[in-house]
Amino acid sequence: MKQPDINIPAPRFKNDPDASRQMAAYTSKIQDLFRDLYSKIGTVEVVSSAPGLTQLDERGLPDGSMRSDVKILDDATQSNRKLYYRSGSNLRLIDSA
């Protein structure tokens, strides 16, 4: 799942700098919540042909860990399921066989 743009500009109040600071803090917390939610929501795309490296996205998280998109290659044969993910500049495969 691609993360949408969640950068929300904080409103500024001309006559109340304290309110502007409070809104900036509030907006920052909302953005952190959205980032956390999107990093944990997972869907897996099922495909009929093996994906290429450029079809999988990998992104770093603030704590330094990495997340990768995952695609499952489905085949009519029950014992021939494959899971693809990206690790750096490499396409990795987990085979059920």
Contacts in CASP RR format, 6 or more apart in sequence:
PFRMAT RR
TARGET T0000
AUTHOR 0000-0000-0000
METHOD contacts of the structure
MODEL  1
MKQPDINIPAPRFKNDPDASRQMAAYTSKIQDLFRDLYSKIGTVEVVSSA
PGLTQLDERGLPDGSMRSDVKILDDATQSNRKLYYRSGSNLRLIDSA
1 38 0 8 1.000
1 41 0 8 1.000
1 42 0 8 1.000
1 43 0 8 1.000
1 69 0 8 1.000
2 57 0 8 1.000
3 35 0 8 1.000
3 38 0 8 1.000
3 39 0 8 1.000
3 59 0 8 1.000
4 38 0 8 1.000
6 31 0 8 1.000
6 34 0 8 1.000
6 35 0 8 1.000
6 38 0 8 1.000
7 31 0 8 1.000
8 27 0 8 1.000
8 30 0 8 1.000
8 31 0 8 1.000
9 27 0 8 1.000
10 20 0 8 1.000
10 23 0 8 1.000
10 24 0 8 1.000
10 26 0 8 1.000
10 27 0 8 1.000
10 28 0 8 1.000
11 20 0 8 1.000
11 23 0 8 1.000
12 20 0 8 1.000
12 23 0 8 1.000
13 19 0 8 1.000
13 20 0 8 1.000
13 23 0 8 1.000
35 62 0 8 1.000
39 61 0 8 1.000
39 67 0 8 1.000
44 70 0 8 1.000
44 71 0 8 1.000
44 72 0 8 1.000
45 69 0 8 1.000
45 70 0 8 1.000
45 71 0 8 1.000
45 72 0 8 1.000
46 71 0 8 1.000
46 72 0 8 1.000
46 74 0 8 1.000
47 71 0 8 1.000
47 72 0 8 1.000
47 73 0 8 1.000
47 74 0 8 1.000
48 73 0 8 1.000
48 74 0 8 1.000
49 73 0 8 1.000
50 73 0 8 1.000
50 82 0 8 1.000
50 84 0 8 1.000
51 71 0 8 1.000
51 73 0 8 1.000
51 84 0 8 1.000
51 91 0 8 1.000
52 84 0 8 1.000
52 91 0 8 1.000
53 86 0 8 1.000
53 89 0 8 1.000
53 90 0 8 1.000
53 91 0 8 1.000
55 69 0 8 1.000
55 71 0 8 1.000
56 68 0 8 1.000
56 69 0 8 1.000
56 70 0 8 1.000
56 71 0 8 1.000
56 84 0 8 1.000
56 85 0 8 1.000
56 86 0 8 1.000
56 91 0 8 1.000
57 68 0 8 1.000
57 69 0 8 1.000
57 86 0 8 1.000
58 66 0 8 1.000
58 67 0 8 1.000
58 68 0 8 1.000
58 69 0 8 1.000
58 86 0 8 1.000
58 87 0 8 1.000
58 88 0 8 1.000
59 66 0 8 1.000
59 67 0 8 1.000
60 66 0 8 1.000
60 67 0 8 1.000
61 67 0 8 1.000
66 87 0 8 1.000
66 88 0 8 1.000
68 85 0 8 1.000
68 86 0 8 1.000
68 87 0 8 1.000
69 85 0 8 1.000
69 86 0 8 1.000
70 83 0 8 1.000
70 84 0 8 1.000
70 85 0 8 1.000
71 83 0 8 1.000
71 84 0 8 1.000
71 85 0 8 1.000
72 81 0 8 1.000
72 82 0 8 1.000
72 83 0 8 1.000
72 84 0 8 1.000
73 81 0 8 1.000
73 82 0 8 1.000
73 83 0 8 1.000
73 84 0 8 1.000
74 81 0 8 1.000
75 81 0 8 1.000
75 82 0 8 1.000
79 96 0 8 1.000
79 97 0 8 1.000
80 96 0 8 1.000
80 97 0 8 1.000
81 95 0 8 1.000
81 96 0 8 1.000
82 93 0 8 1.000
82 94 0 8 1.000
82 95 0 8 1.000
82 96 0 8 1.000
83 93 0 8 1.000
83 94 0 8 1.000
83 96 0 8 1.000
84 91 0 8 1.000
84 92 0 8 1.000
84 93 0 8 1.000
84 94 0 8 1.000
85 91 0 8 1.000
85 92 0 8 1.000
85 94 0 8 1.000
86 92 0 8 1.000
END
